[in-house]
Amino acid sequence: MKRPKGIYFVLIWLFISFLRLMEPLTQMIRTYNVNQESKPAWLGIVVVGLIALLIIIMVRLFRLDKFGIWAAIVLFTVTIILSIINVFYIYSTNNLANININIVLPFTLLFLCLNAFAIWYLLSKKFKINSEEFRKERELSKAIMPVK
């Protein structure tokens, strides 16, 4: 059994979504750079921890482990919720002077649709069946291969 082809799209989109989630953190780092202040140590620890978390989730998702699949679903869901909150925040504060809404809104909607598609794909019955077969074959091949 081969790995489902859609998982490559999901992996790439997971990376892009994670970068978007880290945007407030990068803005905080830029604020410290502009003010010529030294960055707190916890900021570096948080960044390294988040990157490590991303790598773990992506590797587990590539291996089609259940943890990787569910972690990706949670990450996509959080991204959708934060994007919706961000859109409502922009409209509620009338902070439209600095933002070209004709560009931001379509990209946000595209982003939301792609996240929803990734969640739908990871929750689809066909993907579940294929990933279970892939895991079974991987475990079977590990059992057959002698460990040196």
C-alpha positions in Angstrom: 0.0 0.0 0.0 1.3 3.4 -1.0 1.0 6.5 1.2 -2.1 8.5 0.2 -1.1 11.3 -2.2 -3.2 14.0 -0.5 -1.0 13.8 2.6 1.7 15.7 0.8 -0.7 18.6 0.2 -1.7 18.4 3.9 1.9 18.5 5.0 2.8 21.5 2.9 -0.4 23.3 4.1 0.3 22.4 7.7 3.7 24.1 7.4 2.1 27.2 5.9 -0.6 27.3 8.5 1.9 26.9 11.3 3.9 29.9 9.9 0.7 31.9 9.9 0.1 30.9 13.5 3.6 32.1 14.4 2.9 35.6 12.9 2.0 37.3 16.3 5.2 35.8 17.8 7.3 37.2 14.9 5.6 40.6 15.4 6.6 40.5 19.0 10.2 39.7 18.1 10.2 42.6 15.6 8.9 45.0 18.3 11.9 44.1 20.4 14.3 44.7 17.5 12.7 48.1 16.7 13.0 49.3 20.3 16.6 48.1 20.5 15.6 46.0 23.6 17.1 42.7 24.4 14.7 39.8 23.7 13.6 37.8 26.8 14.9 34.3 27.1 11.5 32.8 27.1 10.8 34.1 23.6 13.6 32.0 22.2 12.5 29.0 24.1 8.9 29.3 22.9 10.1 29.7 19.2 12.4 26.6 19.5 9.6 24.6 21.2 7.1 25.5 18.6 9.4 24.6 15.8 10.2 21.3 17.5 6.4 20.7 17.9 5.9 21.4 14.2 8.6 18.9 13.2 7.2 16.2 15.5 3.7 16.7 14.2 4.8 16.7 10.6 6.9 13.5 11.0 4.1 11.7 12.8 1.7 12.9 10.1 4.0 11.7 7.3 4.2 8.3 9.1 0.3 8.5 9.2 0.3 8.0 13.0 -3.0 8.7 14.7 -1.3 11.3 16.9 0.0 13.2 13.9 -3.4 13.1 12.2 -5.3 14.4 15.2 -2.6 17.0 16.0 -2.8 18.3 12.5 -6.6 18.5 12.7 -6.4 20.4 16.0 -3.8 22.8 14.5 -5.9 23.4 11.4 -9.0 24.0 13.6 -7.1 26.5 15.8 -5.9 28.3 12.7 -9.5 28.6 11.4 -10.7 29.9 14.7 -7.9 32.5 15.0 -8.4 33.6 11.4 -12.2 34.2 12.0 -11.4 36.1 15.2 -8.9 38.2 13.3 -11.4 39.1 10.6 -14.0 40.1 13.2 -11.4 42.1 15.1 -10.5 44.0 12.0 -14.1 44.8 11.3 -15.1 45.6 14.9 -12.2 48.1 15.5 -12.7 49.7 12.1 -9.0 49.2 11.6 -9.5 49.3 7.8 -7.3 52.3 7.2 -4.1 50.3 7.2 -5.5 47.3 5.4 -6.6 46.8 1.9 -9.7 44.7 2.5 -10.0 43.7 -1.2 -6.8 41.8 -0.7 -7.0 40.6 2.9 -10.6 39.2 2.8 -10.2 36.9 -0.3 -6.8 35.5 1.0 -8.4 34.9 4.4 -11.3 33.1 2.8 -9.0 31.1 0.7 -6.9 30.2 3.8 -10.0 29.2 5.7 -11.2 27.0 2.7 -7.9 25.2 2.4 -7.8 24.6 6.1 -11.3 23.2 6.0 -10.4 21.0 3.1 -7.3 19.7 4.9 -9.5 18.8 7.9 -12.1 17.2 5.7 -9.4 15.1 4.0 -7.9 14.0 7.2 -11.3 13.0 8.6 -12.5 11.3 5.4 -13.3 7.6 5.5 -11.1 6.8 2.5 -8.1 8.5 4.1 -8.8 6.6 7.3 -8.9 3.3 5.6 -5.8 4.0 3.5 -3.8 5.2 6.5 -4.8 2.1 8.5 -3.7 -0.2 5.7 -0.5 1.7 5.4 0.2 1.5 9.1 -0.6 -2.3 9.1 1.8 -2.9 6.2 4.5 -0.8 7.8 4.2 -2.8 11.1 4.1 -6.1 9.1 7.3 -5.1 7.2 9.0 -4.2 10.5 8.1 -7.6 11.9 9.4 -9.4 8.9 12.7 -7.5 8.6 15.3 -8.8 11.0 16.9 -6.1 13.2 20.7 -6.0 13.0 
